[in-house]
Amino acid sequence: MGFSEAITTGFRKYVDFSGRATRAEFWYWVLFAFVVDVVASILDNVLGLGQMPVISGLVSLALLLPGIAVAVRRLHDLGRSGWVVLLNLVPVLGGLFLIFAFYIKDSQAADNAYGPNPKAAVPAADAETVEQDQVPTV
């Protein structure tokens, strides 16, 4: 999954807390949110809104739900409950634990209770090609 596809998926599944998200999808979303937040903070400072960061506040609010959703789907990809994301409420240690215990790990190879492995899924366009390749020619 590429950067633009991960961002598109993040916005398309804005509040979809079901299913699974690959490691790439999660980390591309984190990178996107970081870059957008930095740009918004720079805009706040350039416009003289440094004391009251209106733009970065609105951006953070807009990216909050999709960020939580992609984190929950990432935990589902590892076979964990989405409620584990609440560890972020523990200052510093909760977030570090989530990163090093879950977010950097590879997907579960097999299907799990939250859905099929997204890495093993063949896109619809490729599935048609595979089916056509398997038809014997005379």
Secondary structure, 3 states (H helix, E strand, C coil): CCHHHHHHHHHHCCCCCCCCCCHHHHHHHHHHHHHHHHHHHHHHHHCCCCCCCHHHHHHHHHHHHHHHHHHHHHHHHCCCCHHHHHHHHCCCHHHHHHHHHHHCCCCCCCCECCECCCCCCCCHHHHHHHHHHCCCCC
